[in-house]
Amino acid sequence: MTRTKGPAQTCPAPARIWGLLASTASTAVLFRRGPSRWTRLYTWNTRTDTITPGSWFTGRLYEWMSDLSPDGQHLLYVARNESPHRKQAAKESLGAESMVTWTALCCPPWVRALGLWNASDGWSGGGIFTDNRTVHLNHLAKGLKALIEPTGFTIRGLDNSARVSMLLKAMERTGWQLTAVPEGRGLGEAHPMIFRKKALEMRFITSPKYRRYVTYRWFGPEVIPELEGATWADLDQQGRLIIASAGHLYGLQGTKVQELMDLNLDQPRRLVPGGPPAGQVASRIQTSPPGE
């Protein structure tokens, strides 16, 4: 009997999208994750709906630990890459021992670091903009040392062990209001952190296994099925509802939801025979220019 083989290649899983909106400009930065070890940054003009693709990053960019400056010109992000090659590169070029996680300041959509801090202690990482040129890092001020010192920025660390809630501060800056805080550790869907922005509600949930995810509800007159399973939703600087779901980006135009872009079509370059992996230049953000 001849055994029927399955398809030689399966379709990739839909991309997961999260966005950060600037508070004083019609700009957003999109994090497109997928496959799981790849992330690409984009800048998006929410007024004209033009998008600029940037760096592919091999590793993990933690979008919920990142922040966008009010004018949308700079991004503070947390990254992780445990590859031996990258660790060796960091040691040789920066003298950084055991650097697998770091906080970086960049000009999106490129991940190249203008400022860089080691965050491999399991506690440090990320921060917020208090204005366009002032950054409050979640790194202790005592002994704070930049591996790359950013020019033209004021950098502050923590005076004690109380970390700044990056998600909360960033969302409040762009018009979200915290309406419910879970008691204790707040695990599970029954104990979410709830935010509200006009007719849009976001529930930020931590599972018993500490996986974080969001769910959304719309309290306007329209029925919006695209919010079911959305990875990100917000009201942009013009007040338009925007939704990221299954790798697609949608906008509420009048009473209809229309697709703005499909980021599933954008896939990372694969290995090139005799050359470095795609995105390797982006992951070596400390010393290399963007590889785009």
C-alpha positions as CSV (number, residue, x, y, z in Angstrom):
1,M,0.0,0.0,0.0
2,T,1.3,3.4,-0.9
3,R,1.1,5.9,2.0
4,T,-0.2,9.3,1.1
5,K,2.1,12.0,2.3
6,G,1.0,15.2,3.7
7,P,1.9,18.6,2.2
8,A,5.6,19.3,1.9
9,Q,5.2,22.7,3.5
10,T,2.5,24.1,5.8
11,C,1.4,27.7,5.9
12,P,3.0,29.7,8.6
13,A,0.9,30.7,11.6
14,P,-0.6,34.2,11.4
15,A,1.7,37.0,12.5
16,R,1.1,38.5,16.0
17,I,1.0,42.3,16.0
18,W,1.2,44.8,18.8
19,G,1.5,48.6,18.4
20,L,2.6,51.6,20.3
21,L,1.1,55.0,19.5
22,A,2.9,58.3,19.8
23,S,1.0,60.7,22.0
24,T,1.8,64.0,20.1
25,A,2.2,62.8,16.5
26,S,0.3,60.6,14.0
27,T,2.9,57.9,14.3
28,A,2.8,54.3,15.6
29,V,5.4,51.6,15.8
30,L,4.3,48.0,15.0
31,F,5.9,44.9,16.4
32,R,5.2,42.0,14.0
33,R,6.2,38.6,15.5
34,G,6.3,35.4,13.6
35,P,7.7,32.9,13.1
36,S,8.2,32.8,16.9
37,R,11.9,33.7,16.9
38,W,11.5,36.6,14.5
39,T,10.2,40.1,15.0
40,R,10.1,43.0,12.5
41,L,9.5,46.6,13.4
42,Y,7.5,49.1,11.2
43,T,6.7,52.7,11.5
44,W,3.1,53.6,10.5
45,N,1.8,57.1,9.7
46,T,-1.8,56.7,11.0
47,R,-3.0,59.8,9.1
48,T,-1.9,58.6,5.6
49,D,-1.8,54.8,6.4
50,T,1.7,54.6,4.9
51,I,4.0,52.0,6.5
52,T,7.8,51.8,6.6
53,P,9.3,48.3,7.2
54,G,12.5,48.2,9.2
55,S,14.7,45.7,10.9
56,W,14.1,42.0,11.2
57,F,15.3,40.9,14.6
58,T,16.3,37.3,15.5
59,G,15.4,36.8,19.1
60,R,12.6,38.2,21.2
61,L,11.5,41.8,21.4
62,Y,9.3,42.4,24.5
63,E,6.6,44.8,23.2
64,W,4.9,45.2,26.6
65,M,8.2,46.3,28.1
66,S,8.8,48.9,25.4
67,D,7.9,52.5,25.1
68,L,7.6,55.1,22.3
69,S,8.6,58.7,22.8
70,P,5.7,61.2,22.6
71,D,6.9,62.5,19.2
72,G,7.3,58.9,17.9
73,Q,11.0,59.5,16.9
74,H,12.6,57.1,19.4
75,L,11.8,53.7,20.8
76,L,13.0,52.1,24.0
77,Y,12.8,48.3,23.9
78,V,13.9,45.1,25.7
79,A,15.4,42.3,23.7
80,R,16.7,38.8,24.3
81,N,18.9,36.6,22.2
82,E,20.7,33.6,23.8
83,S,22.7,32.5,20.7
84,P,26.4,31.8,21.5
85,H,27.5,33.9,18.4
86,R,25.7,37.0,19.7
87,K,27.0,36.5,23.3
88,Q,30.5,36.2,22.0
89,A,30.0,39.3,19.8
90,A,28.8,41.3,22.8
91,K,31.8,40.2,24.9
92,E,34.3,41.0,22.2
93,S,32.9,44.4,21.1
94,L,31.5,45.7,24.4
95,G,33.2,43.7,27.1
96,A,29.8,42.6,28.3
97,E,29.9,39.2,30.0
98,S,26.8,36.9,29.8
99,M,24.6,39.5,28.0
100,V,21.5,37.7,26.8
101,T,18.9,40.5,27.6
102,W,19.3,44.2,27.1
103,T,17.5,47.5,27.0
104,A,18.2,49.6,23.9
105,L,17.2,53.0,22.6
106,C,16.7,53.3,18.8
107,C,15.2,55.2,16.0
108,P,12.4,53.0,14.7
109,P,11.9,51.1,12.5
110,W,15.5,50.2,13.0
111,V,16.7,48.4,16.1
112,R,20.3,49.7,15.9
113,A,21.1,50.9,19.4
114,L,21.8,54.6,20.1
115,G,21.9,53.6,23.8
116,L,22.4,50.2,25.3
117,W,22.2,48.7,28.8
118,N,22.8,45.1,29.9
119,A,19.6,43.7,31.5
120,S,20.7,40.1,32.0
121,D,20.3,40.0,35.8
122,G,16.7,38.8,35.6
123,W,15.3,42.0,37.2
124,S,16.3,45.0,35.1
125,G,14.9,45.9,31.8
126,G,12.9,48.5,29.9
127,G,11.7,51.9,31.0
128,I,9.6,54.9,29.9
129,F,10.0,58.3,28.2
130,T,9.1,61.1,30.6
131,D,9.5,63.5,27.6
132,N,11.0,63.2,24.1
133,R,14.6,63.3,25.4
134,T,14.3,62.0,29.0
135,V,14.3,58.2,29.7
136,H,13.5,56.6,33.1
137,L,15.1,53.2,33.0
138,N,14.0,50.1,35.0
139,H,17.7,49.7,36.0
140,L,19.0,50.7,39.4
141,A,20.7,54.1,39.3
142,K,23.5,52.9,41.6
143,G,26.1,51.5,39.3
144,L,24.1,52.2,36.1
145,K,26.5,51.9,33.2
146,A,25.7,52.3,29.6
147,L,27.4,50.0,27.1
148,I,26.5,52.7,24.5
149,E,25.9,56.1,25.9
150,P,23.1,57.9,24.0
151,T,23.9,61.5,22.8
152,G,21.4,64.2,23.7
153,F,19.3,62.2,26.2
154,T,18.9,62.4,29.9
155,I,19.0,58.9,31.4
156,R,17.7,58.2,34.9
157,G,17.7,55.0,36.8
158,L,15.7,53.8,39.9
159,D,16.7,55.1,43.3
160,N,15.1,52.1,45.0
161,S,13.8,48.7,44.0
162,A,10.3,49.9,43.0
163,R,10.0,49.2,39.2
164,V,8.1,51.6,36.9
165,S,5.0,50.0,35.3
166,M,5.9,50.6,31.7
167,L,2.6,49.3,30.3
168,L,0.5,51.4,32.7
169,K,2.5,54.6,32.1
170,A,2.6,54.2,28.3
171,M,-1.1,53.5,28.1
172,E,-2.1,56.4,30.3
173,R,0.0,58.8,28.1
174,T,-2.1,57.8,25.1
175,G,-5.5,58.2,26.7
176,W,-6.2,54.9,28.4
177,Q,-7.6,54.9,31.9
178,L,-7.1,52.1,34.4
179,T,-10.5,51.1,35.7
180,A,-9.8,47.9,37.6
181,V,-6.7,46.5,39.3
182,P,-6.8,42.8,40.5
183,E,-6.0,42.0,44.1
184,G,-2.9,40.0,44.8
185,R,-1.3,38.5,41.8
186,G,-4.4,38.7,39.7
187,L,-4.1,35.4,37.9
188,G,-6.6,34.2,35.3
189,E,-9.4,35.8,33.3
190,A,-11.5,36.4,36.4
191,H,-8.8,38.8,37.7
192,P,-7.7,41.0,34.9
193,M,-6.2,44.5,34.8
194,I,-8.9,46.5,33.0
195,F,-8.3,49.7,30.9
196,R,-10.9,51.8,29.1
197,K,-10.4,54.3,26.2
198,K,-13.8,55.8,25.2
199,A,-15.9,52.8,23.9
200,L,-12.9,50.4,23.9
201,E,-12.1,48.1,26.8
202,M,-8.9,46.1,27.2
203,R,-8.4,43.3,29.7
204,F,-4.8,42.5,30.4
205,I,-4.6,39.0,31.8
206,T,-1.8,36.9,33.3
207,S,-2.4,33.2,33.2
208,P,-1.5,30.8,36.1
209,K,1.6,29.9,34.1
210,Y,2.4,33.7,33.8
211,R,1.6,33.9,30.1
212,R,0.3,37.4,29.4
213,Y,-2.4,38.2,26.8
214,V,-5.2,40.7,26.2
215,T,-8.9,40.6,25.3
216,Y,-11.0,43.5,24.0
217,R,-14.7,44.6,24.2
218,W,-16.4,47.4,22.2
219,F,-19.2,49.4,23.8
220,G,-20.1,51.4,20.8
221,P,-23.2,50.8,18.6
222,E,-21.3,48.8,16.0
223,V,-20.8,45.0,16.1
224,I,-17.1,44.3,15.5
225,P,-16.3,40.6,15.2
226,E,-12.7,41.4,14.4
227,L,-12.1,42.2,18.0
228,E,-12.6,38.5,18.9
229,G,-9.1,37.2,19.2
230,A,-7.4,40.5,18.4
231,T,-3.7,40.7,19.5
232,W,-3.9,44.5,19.7
233,A,-6.6,47.3,19.4
234,D,-6.5,51.0,20.1
235,L,-8.0,54.3,19.1
236,D,-5.5,56.1,16.9
237,Q,-4.6,59.8,17.1
238,Q,-7.6,60.6,14.9
239,G,-10.0,58.6,17.1
240,R,-10.3,55.7,14.6
241,L,-10.6,52.2,16.0
242,I,-7.7,50.1,14.8
243,I,-7.5,46.3,15.2
244,A,-4.7,43.8,14.7
245,S,-6.0,40.2,14.3
246,A,-4.4,37.1,12.7
247,G,-1.7,39.2,11.1
248,H,-4.1,41.8,9.5
249,L,-4.5,45.4,10.5
250,Y,-8.0,46.8,10.3
251,G,-9.6,50.3,10.7
252,L,-13.1,51.3,11.5
253,Q,-14.1,53.5,8.5
254,G,-17.6,55.0,9.3
255,T,-19.6,52.0,10.3
256,K,-17.5,49.4,8.4
257,V,-14.3,47.6,9.4
258,Q,-11.9,47.7,6.4
259,E,-8.5,46.0,6.1
260,L,-5.6,48.4,6.0
261,M,-2.7,45.9,5.5
262,D,-1.8,42.2,5.6
263,L,1.5,41.7,7.4
264,N,1.4,37.9,6.9
265,L,2.8,38.5,3.4
266,D,6.0,39.9,4.9
267,Q,8.2,37.0,5.9
268,P,11.8,36.9,7.1
269,R,14.6,36.0,4.7
270,R,15.8,32.4,5.1
271,L,19.4,31.2,5.4
272,V,21.6,32.2,2.5
273,P,24.2,29.5,1.5
274,G,27.6,30.6,2.7
275,G,26.3,33.7,4.4
276,P,25.0,34.8,7.8
277,P,21.4,34.1,8.9
278,A,18.9,36.8,7.9
279,G,18.4,39.3,10.7
280,Q,21.8,38.5,12.2
281,V,22.9,42.1,11.6
282,A,19.8,43.3,13.4
283,S,20.4,41.1,16.4
284,R,24.0,42.5,16.7
285,I,22.6,45.9,17.4
286,Q,25.5,47.0,19.5
287,T,28.0,47.5,16.6
288,S,26.4,47.0,13.2
289,P,24.2,49.2,11.1
290,P,20.7,48.1,10.0
291,G,20.9,45.4,7.5
292,E,18.0,46.7,5.3
